[in-house]
Amino acid sequence: MRSSLEAHLRAFAGEDPLRSDIAEAVRQLGVAAVKLRGVIMEDPVRAQAPIPAAANASGDTQTWLDIEADRIFTAAAWQANIAIMASEERAEPLTMHAAGRLALAIDPLDGSSNIGANASIGSIFSLLPATGETPFAQPGRNLLAAGAVVYGPRCQMILTLGGGTLNFAYSPSFGGFVEEARSGPIPEKTSEFAINASNYRHWDERVRLYVDDCLAGAEGPRGKDFNMRWTASLVAEAARILERGGVFLYPADARRPYREGRLRQLYEANPIAFIVEQAGGAATDGIRPLLDIVPAALHQRTPFVFGSAREVQRIARYLTDPSAIGERSPLFGRRSLFRA
């Protein structure tokens, strides 16, 4: 018989006060995710309506559903022992329970541009110890738990409590999340990568070189054919990689807003990196382990590479010294499949 999320949370909590707080926070966030699922299903036209002249703290255009998702998850956080909450939709953290032990960082709605296309969107959250005056200025190594909820053909929660990665699906008949197959280990090798190729002209030459070598296929320096994916939904990309391997890249590029990367470290990259590492994968900013980086600002952006460990390591070699990659040949040194 498959276990439920509730059973896992009870077993995890035991008699430990901090673990009990973590379990209750995840429990409340799961309830909020189910509420948001209902909103998405019931009013899809209103969900994708942009708010005139509105943008979040990162400069992204806000939809009605962005605001509603933030409201739903904020209400859930108040029901848990959360000391402080930081949301991608808010400029500043929200102080909650003075005696709370946990700091919550959340992207209430990831991939909102996909709503109109009926493609997967999601929510991403992580829990940190609420220590010091700036609890969000901690490396991702300090994370206590992280989760990603995918609103797709099924409502899926991918969760780590620090002891591996778990996979749950919401069952309306059961009335809660039920465990699916355990996530991981992510295969170390892969022949599939995900990147937004429309940004090719903005990338550093070393990123172009990596993509060119993959697209050169069996005749190129990699000696095998690759598939390329892109869904514009981080949670959907992560779910696919957790299930079958692969690598995801969102590098920094020459555009002024994205010279330090596109994704937010605190709300998006850190929780996904924690989930992926717990499933046997790797996550970096292209070179450095992502979870070792201390955010210098609440809405700090970062380049992000994650997935199959050996491919993530290979990408780091491309970014530091592609000439040291043994199988590369001078024949491919300047080759590009996107340029004449």
Beta strands, then each sheet from edge to edge (+ up, - down):
strand 1: 50-55
strand 2: 61-63
strand 3: 82-87
strand 4: 94-95
strand 5: 102-110
strand 6: 121-129
strand 7: 145-151
strand 8: 155-160
strand 9: 165-171
strand 10: 176-179
strand 11: 192-194
strand 12: 227-229
strand 13: 247-250
strand 14: 263-264
strand 15: 282-284
strand 16: 301-302
strand 17: 304-307
sheet 1: 1+ 2-
sheet 2: 4+ 3- 5- 6+ 7- 8+ 9- 10+
sheet 3: 12+ 11+ 13+ 17- 15+
sheet 4: 14+ 16-
end
